[in-house]
Amino acid sequence: MADYPFYHSHIEISRDVLQSNARYLHRNLKSGTRSVAVIKADAYGHGAVEVARTVGDLYDMFAVANVTEAVALRKAGITHPILVFGVPVPQTVAAYPAYDLEAVVSSDEHFDQLQQGTAYHVEIDSGMGRLGIRPDDLERVRKRIASAGRITCKGVMTHFASADEGDGVYMQHQIRVLAQIRDMFGGQFPLHAANSAASLDHPDTHLDMVRHGIALYGYDPTPEPSEQLRPAMKWRSWVAQCKYIHKGDSLSYGATWQAPEGGYYAVIPAGYADGYRRNLSGKLPVRIDGRWYPQVGRVTMDYIMVWLGGDRYAAGTEVLVMGGEKNHAGIMADAIGTIPYEICCGIHTKVPRRMV
Ligand SMILES: *Cc1c(COP(=O)(O)O)cnc(C)c1O
């Protein structure tokens, strides 16, 4: 705890929304299909330990990007199976058996590096073009698995590059490679491939297990988003100052915005150092007391300015900076040409997260 346990803004994560998203995502799974909650990058900025506790009953397994994230979950008392997507390296191989973590073998040498007794999944690169053993020689992979008796294969996985683009040519290509993977490994090892988008739009890819990331947090990555998924994250700050300016007076760096008439503006302590991206300058509104007001002028390191017109608010009044129907992370992402993943992960870790 800091000397003064007050930060100028905070993130609220809704337990109800996370659970309702998770339930919605499980509705279209065949019974017996297992599920992984992907909570890498501190659960896409939502707080991995709290998210794990909140949706643990609905998921069979968690997945993280690296051993550091996995060990933090274990130390917080999380007992579910944990899959570590990232590559095992000499510095981390001992952690897998020590903390009961499942590794992902994504190249031939990992078979030799992993320590005795480690559980692992083999990742085949069916077209993602990132980690994974290229599928040219699935027979060789099968032999490696068969001869790696010191370690235990618990699954064979692959990852889609464009499941969020509907039924495109590339997705069809990967689904064809998936069919080969199925022919080779189906029935012997649990198979998993589907991320959020495939889980929602491609039931044929569910196989034995699905992996939910972004949709769990409330952003539907498919071309026709469902109304059922709702953003779990709200970013709240407050009015630091509220002042009158005259018609033509300008606000913030570059003096890019002038008041259209005399009126009030509020200074809100959330800026690009917190993760309110500078290229959002002048693009989205904030909500104060149920009303929407435009953010105007440039976003600065620690503050944004908001035009209130004739309205006035006392210092300390709460402000919804992100997370409402007009300014959630999906809308922010669209406004600046990125994806909600990046917005959520981009809110600085120093901004406190609270479950509500
Ligand atoms: C991040 C990740 C996921 C989750 O993807 P979403 O699009 O967030 O559902 C699934 N599998 C792998 C291998 C990943 O890296």
The ligand as an SDF file (V2000), in Angstrom:
LIG
                    3D

 15 15  0  0  0  0  0  0  0  0999 V2000
   -4.3740  -14.9340  -26.7850 C   0  0  0  0  0  0  0  0  0  0  0  0
   -4.6230  -16.3070  -27.2590 C   0  0  0  0  0  0  0  0  0  0  0  0
   -5.9300  -16.8250  -27.2520 C   0  0  0  0  0  0  0  0  0  0  0  0
   -7.1570  -16.0010  -26.9260 C   0  0  0  0  0  0  0  0  0  0  0  0
   -7.5090  -15.2160  -28.0570 O   0  0  0  0  0  0  0  0  0  0  0  0
   -8.8020  -14.2940  -28.0390 P   0  0  0  0  0  0  0  0  0  0  0  0
   -8.8850  -13.7590  -29.4170 O   0  0  0  0  0  0  0  0  0  0  0  0
   -8.5290  -13.2230  -27.0380 O   0  0  0  0  0  0  0  0  0  0  0  0
   -9.9400  -15.1510  -27.6420 O   0  0  0  0  0  0  0  0  0  0  0  0
   -6.0880  -18.1670  -27.5880 C   0  0  0  0  0  0  0  0  0  0  0  0
   -5.0190  -18.9320  -27.9300 N   0  0  0  0  0  0  0  0  0  0  0  0
   -3.7650  -18.4490  -27.9680 C   0  0  0  0  0  0  0  0  0  0  0  0
   -2.6480  -19.3530  -28.3530 C   0  0  0  0  0  0  0  0  0  0  0  0
   -3.5240  -17.1210  -27.6480 C   0  0  0  0  0  0  0  0  0  0  0  0
   -2.2770  -16.6370  -27.7120 O   0  0  0  0  0  0  0  0  0  0  0  0
  1  2  1  0
  2  3  1  0
  2 14  2  0
  3  4  1  0
  3 10  2  0
  4  5  1  0
  5  6  1  0
  6  7  2  0
  6  8  1  0
  6  9  1  0
 10 11  1  0
 11 12  2  0
 12 13  1  0
 12 14  1  0
 14 15  1  0
M  END
$$$$
